[in-house]
Amino acid sequence: MKKTAVYPGTFDPITNGHLDVIRRGAEIFDNLIVLVAIRKEKHTLFNLEERLELVKCATKDIPNVQVATLDKLLVEYLKENKIRFVLRGLRAVSDFDYEFQMALTNSTLYPEMETVFVMSSRKYIFLSSSLVREIASYEGDVSGFVPGCVIKKLKKKVIR
Ligand code: COA
C-alpha cells in the first residue's frame, strides 16, 4: 500500500531548511503533501496565496510532492483525507518541547496518526523563517538560505 504523509507549516517563507526536510520526506514516503497553514493568529509577511505559490515553485522539481492549503485542524485534514502520517523536522533540542506537545495533542485527538521526525541537516540547523525575514528587511543577502524564487519575492516585499 502506498504511504502518504503531510508536512504542515506556515512557510513564511519556505527556506532551504524546509526544502531539505521535504526532499528527505519525499524519499521516505510515496507521496508527500506540503500543507501551507492559514494561521489566523499569526501575522505573516506573505499572504496565503503567496506562501502557497512559493512552496509550489520551490518544490516543482520533486515529482511526488504536492502542495495544498490547511484551513482546519490538522487532525481533521488527516481524517478527511485518510492520511495517517505527519512529517516534521527537528533542528535542535529547543524544537523538541513544541514538537512533542504538538505531536501528543494531535495523537490524542486522532490516535491512528503518527508523527515522523527527520533531523535537519547540519547545514540548516540554525535557520528559521523569521531570521530570513529579518536579514531581508535590512536588505542582507539571503541567497544561501532560501530557494531562488523566494529571493525575488522577498526583495520586492522588503522594498515595498
Ligand atoms: N528549517 C528551517 N526552519 C525551520 C525548520 C527547518 N527544518 N523547521 C522549522 N523551522 C522554523 C520555521 O521557519 C518557523 O520559524 P519562525 O517561527 O522563525 O517563522 C518555525 O520553525 C516553526 O515553523 P513551522 O515548522 O512552519 O511550523 P509552524 O509552527 O509554523 O506550524 C502548524 C505549525 C501549522 C504545523 C500547526 O500550527 C498546525 O498544525 N496548525 C493547524 C491547526 C491545528 O491543527 N492546530 C493544533 C496543533 S496541535
Boltz pocket constraint, residues with backbone or C-beta under 6 A from the ligand:
constraints:
  - pocket:
      binder: B
      contacts: [[A, 8], [A, 9], [A, 10], [A, 11], [A, 12], [A, 13], [A, 15], [A, 16], [A, 17], [A, 18], [A, 21], [A, 35], [A, 37], [A, 70], [A, 72], [A, 73], [A, 74], [A, 75], [A, 89], [A, 90], [A, 91], [A, 101], [A, 102], [A, 103], [A, 105], [A, 106], [A, 120], [A, 124], [A, 127], [A, 128], [A, 129], [A, 130], [A, 131]]
      max_distance: 6.0
